[in-house]
């Protein structure tokens, strides 16, 4: 879930991927901005991100 929240934050703020505040979301794990971008790219290409986004919009 934290990966998704960071992707949303990046899209909302328009910041660079490398400027994401990973320490706020991952206190114990070592996560890089590249891994967040990897999941965004993967989910965008296979349509998963769009499906989740639409589901969240409908749910609200």
N, C-alpha and C positions, 0 to 999 in steps of 0.2 A: 504494500500500500504506500509506503514511503517513496518508492520509486515513482509511482504515479503522481503523488503530490508534488514531488520535485519537478516533474515534467510540466505539470499545470503551472507551477510557480514560474518556471522558465518561460512558458508561453505567455503568461500574464505580464511579466515584467519586461520581457524582451532582452534579458541579460545574456551574456555569453555563457555557453555551457560550462566553461572552466570557472566561472564566477559563482556557480551555485553554492549555497551555504550547506554543504554536506554534513558538517558537524552538528547542525541543529536537528537533523533527522536520523543520523546514524552515530549514536554515541559509542557503541561498543564495536561496531563493524568498521572495517576499512573499505570504503567505497570510493571509487574515483568518478569524476565527471564523465569519463569515457564509457563507463558501464551504464550510467543513466542514459547517455546518448544512444548506446547500443540498443537498449530496450525501446526507446522512443522510435528509433529507426526500424527495428524489427516489427514492433506493433503497428507502426504506420503502414508498412509495406503489406502486411498480411490482413489489415483491416480491423484488427483487434481494438486498437485505440479508438477508432471511429465508433465501433459498436458500443464500447464502454461509455464513451462521451455522450452518445445519443441516449443510452439507457439512463444515465445520470440526469440529463436534461428532462427526459420524460418523467422520471421519478419525482422531481422537484415540482 
